């Protein structure tokens, strides 16, 4: 048994380093009065974990007795998790909203969330999937409610209540599925799901639907999206950015892996997914039109983006899965970039209103240009990375014969363009009066630069990203 554990650790060093680093950061914050030391240790931990990930690569065995799997699919999502934590750290360094309470506990929770995100995409067992989801959720509740103010407490409570309900429903679905299949490992489920569905057709379908509720909550799929705008508005801007990208990416990774074990049920699940895909993107975009708070606007934008990502699931083909992962990578850079622009504006003006963006082109031309880049990419305008992602997603839907989904996605992209262009109108066609020039701090410059460069470069040269998607072999 000790040999199995040692072999398992060899494939799991990145998560071990993140966990140990989080504990060191926490203890250092207690002993040290200098706030910069935990931050430096956090960067060292992230760097060491990234180095370990380059060394471990892909494992042919399933570590820890099959509870997790470190294959090429999970490797891509582990890099997305590390990248999300790194960009969030840069935004935290630029945020006064966080700096007032930026103690070691905050940074430690952030690093531990990274462990949970990696576990979600590695999960190969129902209980491991549940524990990893709860790990990420609990970290999110704490990060949202950490600032000492009433708004943060209220947002965290709403987030927690919705999350607890979704978690309970998901666990009930898992218990039903286990009772009918006598299987917890995903490979065993794949073998036993068809005989169980033949014996209990309605029961298995109900159990799977209940189980998927927990993942729908993390993705912000309608109708499980109600927590999103309130939690984002209450959270510090860097935390809202993190919640908009990292848990969604990990949840999609787990969703793809889980649905790949339910291939015999796909014909029954498809109508549900296609309907909720159209509903999610439509509601997110329509409600975003009426928002005047930048946090709430970006929150509803992320709900709509989740609808686009669900197209890859709805297509149910290998190309659909690859298109989903491609758009997830694009979404990482362009959505973090949009939030980084919002951090710069909110920090300098003290206002979360869209009016704070008035005249940004004269106060901070480079920042305004970067913001336009991210907004156009989110809208799917060529030649940016977001366009390439949507092109492949919509193409996958058409190839799979899902014409209605593809048409709805195109119409929703046109609707989304309106509220993105409205922000650009405020930046370039409205006057800011005597407002002072904006000067983002160096850490935010770095975050904006990385996101802008990736959004532009990968849009112009998508083949450099497509080559990374070779390990994606999961089929619904």
N, C-alpha and C positions, 0 to 999 in steps of 0.2 A: 504493500500500500504506500509506503514512503517513497518508493521509486516512482509510482504513478503521480504522486503529489509533486515531486521534484520536476518530472517531465512537464506537468501542467504549469508550474511556475515559470518554466523556460519560455512558454508561449504567452505568459500573462505578465511579464515584467513591467510593461507600461502602466498597467493599472496598479500594480504593487507600488511602483515609485510614486504615482499620484497619491495613493492612500497614505504612504509613509510621509510624503512631503506635506500633506495637509495636517497631519499630526504635529510635525515639526513646526509648521507655521503657527499652529494654535498654541503650542507650548512657548514658542519664542515671543508671541504677543503678550503672554502672561508675565514673562521674565524681563522683557525689554521695554523701555519707555520710548524708544525710537520707532515711530510708525513706519519708517522706510524699510526696516529690516524684514518684516513679514512680506512686504511687496517684493523685495529682492529674492527672498527664498521662494516665493511663488513662481517667479520667472525661472529660477534655477530648476525647480521641480518640473515645470512644463518642458524646459529644454531637455532635461534628462529623460523624461517620458517619451518625448519625440525621438530622441536618439535610440532609446530602447525599442521603439516601434519599428524603426528602420532595420534593426538587428533581428527582431523576432520574425517579422514577415508573416508568412502563411504556414499554419500547422496542419499536417495531414491527419492528426489525431484529434479527437474531441476531448479537451482537457477537463479535469475534475469529474471523471466518470461520466462524461457526456452531458454535463449540465450546461456547458457553453461550447461554442465552436468558433475557432479563430481561422476562418477561411478568407478568401479574397474579397468576398462580399462584405464581411464585417470589417476588414482592413480599411476599406474606403471610408466607412462610416466612423471608424475610430479616428482617422485623420480629420474628418469633419468636426468631431467632438473636440479634439485638441485645438484645431484652428478657431473654433467658436470661443473657447475659453481664453485663448490668447488675445483675440480682438476685444473681447469683453474686458480683459485686464487693461488694455490700452485705453479704452473708454472710461474705465473707473479712474485711471490716473488723471483724466481730464475733467472729471465730474466733481464739482463742489458738493453736489447733492449727496454723493457717496462719501467724499473725503471726510466730512464731519463725523461720520460713524465708521470710517474704514479701519476697523481693527482686524486683528488676526482671525477672529471668528468668521468674519465676512469672507475673507480670502480663503480660509480653510473650507468653508461650505461650498465655495465656488469650485475648488479643486475636487472636492468629493462628488459634486454634481457631475464632473467629468468622468469619474469612475462609473457612476450610475448610467451615464449616457453610453459608455462603451459596453457595459453589461447588457443594456437593452438590445443592442444589435448583435451581441454574441449569444443571446439566450437560445438554448436548444431544449428547454424544459419549461412546462407551464408555470411551475412555482418560481423558477429563476426569472421568468418574464415578469411575473407579478411583483417579486421583490425588487427588481431593477426599476420598474415603473414607479413603485412607491418610493424608492430611494431618490429618484429624480424629482418626484412630486414634493416630497418633504423638504428637499433642498430648495425648491422653488418657493414654497410657502415661507420659509425662513428668509430668503433673499428679498422677497416682496415686502415682508413685514418688519424688516430689520430697522429701517429709519424710525426714529422716535417721534412719530406724528400720527394724528388720528386718521388721516387719509390712507397711510400705509397699513395701519391696523385693520381698517375696514376692507381694503382691497385684499389683504392676505386672508381675512376671514371668509370673504366670498369665494376666493380661490380654493380655500381649504374645504368649505362646505360642498361645493360642486365636485371637487376632487374626491372627497370621502364617499359621496353618493356613487360616483362613477366607479370607484374602486370596489365598493360593496357589490354592485351589480356585476362587475367583471369577475370577482371571486366566486359569486354564485354560479355564473356561467361556467367557470372552470370546474367547479365541483360537479355540475350536471354532466359536463363532457367527460370527466374522469369516470363518473359512475356508469356511463353508457359504453365507454371504450376500454376502460381499465388501462389507460395509457397516459403518461405524462410527458415522456420524451417525444419531441416532434417526429423523428423517424418512425416511432411506434404508432403515433397518431396517423401518419400517412398510410400505414398498413391496415389499421383497424377502423378508420373513419367510414369506409364504404360499407363493410358489414354492419356497423352500428347504424348507419343511415338507413340501411335496408330494414333493420329491425325496429328502429325508432325514428322514422323520417321526420316527424314534426319536432320531436324532442331534441335531436341533434342540431337541427337548424336553429331552434330557440336558444340552445346552449351557446352556439357559435355567435349568434347575434348579441347575446348578453355579454359574452367575452369581449367582443369588439367594441363595446361601449367605452371601456377604459382607454383603448387606443384612440377612439374618436374624440375623447376628451382632450388627450394630449395634442392631437392634430388640430383641434378647434373646428372640427367638422360640425356643421349644422345638423341637428339642433343642440349640440353639446358645446356651443361656442359662447354661451352667455357670460362666462367668467372672464373672457378675454379682454374686452375693452376696459372693464373696471380694474382688473389686475394690472394691466399695462399702464393705465393712468395713475394708479397708486404707487407703482414701483419706480425706483430710480431709473432714469433713461437707459443706462447700460444694462440693467437687469431686464428691462422690457425688451431690449434688443436681443439679449441672450434667450429669453423665453420664446421670442418670435421665430428663432432659427433652430437652436440646438435640440430641445425636446421634440420639436416637430420632425426634424431629420431622423432622430433616433426612433421615434414612433413609426415613421414610414419604413425604416429598415426592419423593425420588428414585425410590422404589418405584412410586409412582403414575405418575410421568412415564414410567418405563421400561415398566411394564405396559401403558400406553396405546399403546405401539408394538407390543404382542404380542397385539392383539385376536383375530387368527385362532387363537391357541393357547389362548385362555381356557378353552374347554371341557375341554381336557386338564389345565390348571393348577388349575381350580376344586376338584376333589376333594382335591388336596394342600393347598391353602390352607384349605379348610373344616375338614379334619381337624386341621391344625396350629393353627388358631384355637381350636378347642375344647380341644385338649391344652394349649396355652399358658396360657389363662386358668384351667383346672382345676388344673394342676400348681402354678402360681404361688400360687393361693389355698390349696390344701391344705397345701403346705409352709410357707406363712406362718403357719398355725395353730400350728405347733410352735416358732416362733422366740421367743427371750427377749432377743435383742439388737435394739435399735431399727434399727440400720443394716441388718441382715439381714432384718428384717421388712419394712422399706420397699423393700429390694431385690426380695424376692419379690412384694411388692405391685406394683412397677413391671412385673414380668414378666406378672402378671395383667392389668394395665392395657394392656400391649401386645396381649394377646389380645383385649380389647374393641376396641381400635383396628383390629385386623385384620378386624373385622366389616365395616368400611367397604370393605375390599378384597374380601372374600368376596362382598359384595352385588353388586359389579361394575356399579353404576349411578351416574349423576351424583349422585343423592341420597345414595348411600352415600359417595361421595368428599366431598361437602359435609359430611355428618355426621361423617366422620373428621376433617376440618380443624376443625370446631366443637369436637369433643371434645379435639383437640390443644391448642386455645387454653385450654379449661377445665383440661386436665391441666397446662399450664404453670403456672397460678396455684395450683391446689390442691396439686400435688405439691411445688412450691417452698415453699409455705406450710407443709406438713407437715415438710419438712426444716428450715425456719427454726425451727420450734418445737423440733425435736430439737436444733438447734444451741444454742438458749437453755438447754435442760435439761442437755445434755452439758457445755457450758462451765461452768455453775455447779456441777454436782454431780461432774464428773469421771468419770461412769459412763455407759456405753452400754446398760446393762440397762434393761428395761422398768420395773423397780422404782424407777428414778429419777423416774418420773412420779407416784409415789404422793403424794397430797395436794397436787397442783399447784394445785387450785382455791383452796386457802387460802394458798399461798405466792405465787402469781401469778395472780389471777383473770382478768385480761384475756388473758394468755397462754393459760390453760386454755380460755377461751371461743373464742379464735382457733383453737386446736388442734382443738376439737370441730367447728368450722365446716369445717375442711379435711378431717377424717376423714369427716364425714357427706357431704361433697361427693364424696370418693373412693368412698364406698359407694353414691352415687347417690340420696341422699335429697332430696326436694323441700323448698323451692323453690330449691335451690342450683344452681350452674353445672354441676356434675358430673351432676346429674339430667337437665338439659336435653340434655347431650351424649349420655348413654346413651339417653334417650328417642328422639332422632333416629337413633342408631345401630341400636337394636333395631327401630325402625320401618322403617328401610331394609332390614334383613334380612327382615322379614316381607313387605314390599312386593315384594322380589325372590324370594319363595317359599322363603327359607332358614329354615324353621320350627325345625328342629333346632338350628341355630346360635343363634337367638334364645332358645329355651328353655334351652339350656346357659348362655347369658349371664345370664339371669335367676336361675337356680339358683346360679351362681357369685357373683353380686352378693349373694345371701343369705348365702353362705359367708363372703365378705369382710366382711360386716357384723359377724360374730362377733369377728374379731380387732381390728377398728376399735373396736367397743364395749368390748372388754376394756381398751384403753388409756384410754377414757373412764371406765370403772369404777375404774381405778387413780387417776385424777386426782380424781374426785369422791366415791368411796365408800371410799377407803382413807386411812389416816392416815400422814402423813410424820414423825410423832414430833416431834423438836425441830429438824428441818431448817430452815435459814435461808430467808428469803424470796428469790425470784428477781427480778432486775432486769435485763432485756436492755438492751444498749447501744443508743444512738439509731439506729445504722445498721440494726440488726436490727428495731427498732420500725418503721422505714420500710418494710423488706422485708415484714414481717408485715402492715402496714397496707395496702400496695398489693395484696398477694395476697388479703387478706380482703375488701377493698372490691370487687375485681374478681369474686371468687367469689360474693359476695352480690348485687352489682348486676346482673351479667350473667345470673345465675340468675333474678332477678325481671324483667329486661327483656332477654330474649334477642334481640329484634328488632334491637337496636343492634349485635349481633355478626353476625346473619344477613345484614345489609345489606353487610357486608364480604366475604361469600362470593360475591358476584356474579361476580368474575373467575374463579371455579373452573369451568372448562369441560372439563377432561380426563375422558374416559370410558374405562372398561376394556373 
